Amino acid sequence: MAAVDRTQRREEASRRWAAVRDGLHEFYVGPYRQTMLRERRDEDDLFMIAVLGEALGVPDPAAYYSAELLPAVWQDFHAWHRRIGIPDSPLDHIACC
């Protein structure tokens, strides 16, 4: 009987500590969530421009190496060009719209 009571108290204490931990995480991380998402989006945009630079007409001395990354960006290409304000695909050989 005492072992069951101890187990229940441990579980209750564990749940309370988890709630405190989650609350503190939200308190400290919450205000910066939008900033971090915006920075990640900006980094993704820069990466997309670096990979697609040659196709967009920007001379790229590392085009041979960035061509290997093209399959990684194809699925996000449509959302990217719409987000930066280009209504139709800027590439002649890719018609995603």
Secondary structure as GFF3:
##gff-version 3
##sequence-region A 1 97
A	DSSP	alpha_helix	2	29	.	.	.	ID=ss1
A	DSSP	three_ten_helix	30	32	.	.	.	ID=ss2
A	DSSP	alpha_helix	33	52	.	.	.	ID=ss3
A	DSSP	alpha_helix	63	66	.	.	.	ID=ss4
A	DSSP	three_ten_helix	67	69	.	.	.	ID=ss5
A	DSSP	alpha_helix	70	83	.	.	.	ID=ss6
###
